[in-house]
Amino acid sequence: MPANLQERKQFSERLQKSLKSADYSEGSPTKLSREFNARFPGSAVTVHAARRWLIGEAIPAQAKLKCLASWLGVPAEWLRYGGDEPSQEPAERFDSENVRLMSDIQRLDDHHKKIARDFISALVRANGGNHE
């Protein structure tokens, strides 16, 4: 059953609030779609779809909603349905380029994932970083 107008509007308000709390532009469908698509392993969302989320014309499907919530550091249930405000625990944020790198590594077979992890660990150690 499609969400009614009030549910969509409330979702939009929670989405915009979450974007703002996470230091992302809450009014840019272009940025929203770009950042979301860098994190979502499924089919990409268009700028038009992101705009519809932002203005309360649509609510994303469950898989996309979970990805949004995870990215923004809020519970998916709260983002979709509201309720008590989630605690604002700072989540570690990654820029789009690093998210794409992690996504690319995930697509590798196990052998190549190990090579990539070993290589990155060696780079971190050579750079004086504390990796493990």
Residue, then its C-alpha position, 0 to 999 in steps of 0.5 A: m500500500p502506498a504511503n500517504l501524503q503525510e507519511r511521505k512528508q514526515f519521511s522527507e523531514r527526517l531524511q533532511k534532518s539526518l542529512k543535515s546532522a551528517d553534514y551533507s547538503e539536505g537540499s541537493p538531489t544531485k548530491l544525494s543521488r551521487e552519495f547514495n549511489a556510491r554506497f548502494p550496491g543495487s541499481a542506481v537512483t536517479v536525481h529525480a528519485a532523490r528529489r522525490w525523497l527530499i520533497g516528500e513525493a516518495i519513500p524509498a524501498q526497504a533496501k534503499l531505506k536501510c542503505l540511507a539509514s546506515w549511511l546517515g547513522v540513524p535507525a532505518e525504522w526511525l527514518r521510515y516511521g519516526g518516533d523517538e529521536p535517535s541518539q546522535e552518535p557520530a558515525e565514521r564518514f567516508d568520502s565518495e571516492n573511498v566508498r567506491l574503493m571499498s565497493d570495488i574491493q568487495r566485488l573482488d574474489d576472495h584471493h584478490k581481496k586478500i591481495a588488496r588487504d595485504f597491499i593496503s596494510a603494507l602501505v599503511r605500515a610503510n606510512g607509519g600508520n597504526h593499522e592492526 
